[in-house]
Amino acid sequence: MFRIRRVYDDVLPVNRAALEQVKAIMRSRFASAPAGEIDQLGRHLHDPFLKRFRTTLSVAEDGRRRVFGFAVLLHEPRIRFCYLDWIATQVGKASGGVGGALYDRVRHEAAAFGAQALFFECLPDDPEL
């Protein structure tokens, strides 16, 4: 069993712990991602001027607050669109419904923001491509 919740900031200890787990998943799943971008994730949650977007972070976690997956959604309120920046599950947690549930949450959040479109880039799993 898991639940999905939104992480609003990196101030509360429970949110800091979730954020560190998200960063670990990012490093394991996206080895070529710039370390600076991963390290700045907490700052993006409360500083929309870094990317000109409101950043939201949703995590899928169990009752012991172990993070199984996450999604980072960027919202541009003036043009009214959202961009799914990152979505990933823990290594070994594929096929458990976590990714699908996170994507469903992203779609609902985009609709709640009044976004007219949700965009994302989907790269191949094979880095040789």
C-alpha positions in Angstrom: 0.0 0.0 0.0 1.1 3.5 -0.7 -0.3 7.0 -0.6 0.5 10.0 -2.7 1.0 13.4 -1.0 2.3 16.8 -2.0 5.5 18.1 -0.6 5.2 21.9 -0.3 8.6 22.8 1.0 11.9 21.6 2.5 11.2 23.2 5.9 9.5 20.5 7.9 11.7 17.5 8.8 9.2 15.0 7.2 9.4 16.9 3.9 13.2 17.2 4.1 13.4 13.4 4.5 11.0 12.8 1.6 13.1 15.3 -0.5 16.3 13.4 0.2 14.7 10.2 -0.9 13.5 11.8 -4.1 17.0 13.1 -4.8 18.4 9.5 -4.3 15.8 8.1 -6.7 16.7 10.9 -9.2 20.4 10.1 -9.0 19.8 6.4 -9.5 17.3 6.8 -12.4 18.8 9.8 -14.1 22.5 9.4 -13.8 23.2 12.0 -16.5 21.0 14.7 -14.9 23.1 17.7 -13.7 23.8 17.3 -9.9 23.0 21.0 -9.4 19.5 20.6 -10.7 18.9 17.7 -8.4 20.3 19.6 -5.4 18.2 22.7 -6.1 14.9 20.8 -6.1 14.0 21.9 -2.6 14.7 25.5 -3.5 12.4 25.3 -6.6 9.5 24.3 -4.3 9.4 27.7 -2.6 11.1 30.0 -5.2 9.1 30.2 -8.5 11.5 32.7 -10.0 14.3 30.1 -10.5 12.5 28.6 -13.5 9.5 31.0 -14.0 7.2 28.1 -13.0 5.4 27.1 -9.8 7.0 23.7 -8.9 5.0 21.0 -7.2 6.4 17.7 -5.9 4.2 14.7 -5.3 5.6 11.6 -3.6 4.2 8.0 -3.3 5.2 6.6 0.1 4.2 3.9 2.5 3.1 4.2 6.1 6.7 4.4 7.2 7.3 7.3 4.9 9.6 5.4 2.5 9.3 7.1 -0.9 8.6 4.7 -3.8 8.3 7.3 -6.5 7.8 11.0 -7.3 6.6 13.4 -9.9 7.7 17.0 -10.4 5.2 19.2 -12.1 5.9 22.8 -13.4 2.9 25.2 -13.7 3.0 28.3 -15.8 -0.1 30.3 -14.7 -0.1 33.1 -17.2 0.0 30.9 -20.3 -2.0 28.2 -18.5 0.0 25.1 -19.1 1.9 22.4 -17.1 5.0 20.5 -17.8 5.8 17.2 -16.2 9.5 17.7 -15.5 10.3 14.4 -13.7 8.5 11.2 -12.9 10.2 8.1 -11.6 9.9 5.1 -9.3 12.5 3.5 -7.1 14.6 0.9 -8.8 12.8 -2.5 -8.4 9.4 -0.8 -7.8 8.2 -1.0 -11.5 4.9 -2.7 -12.2 3.4 -1.9 -8.9 1.1 0.9 -10.1 3.1 3.7 -8.5 4.1 5.4 -11.8 0.5 5.2 -13.1 -0.9 6.6 -9.8 1.6 9.4 -9.9 0.8 10.3 -13.5 -2.9 10.3 -12.6 -2.2 12.7 -9.7 -0.2 15.0 -12.1 -3.2 15.1 -14.5 -5.6 16.0 -11.7 -3.3 18.7 -10.4 -2.9 20.2 -13.9 -6.7 20.3 -14.3 -7.0 21.9 -10.8 -4.5 24.6 -11.9 -6.8 25.3 -14.9 -4.0 24.3 -17.3 -5.2 23.9 -20.9 -2.3 21.5 -21.7 0.1 19.1 -20.0 3.4 18.6 -21.8 6.3 16.2 -21.1 9.3 14.8 -22.9 9.8 11.1 -23.0 13.3 9.9 -23.7 14.1 6.3 -24.5 15.4 4.0 -21.7 18.4 3.1 -23.8 21.1 5.9 -23.5 22.7 4.7 -26.8 19.6 6.1 -28.7 
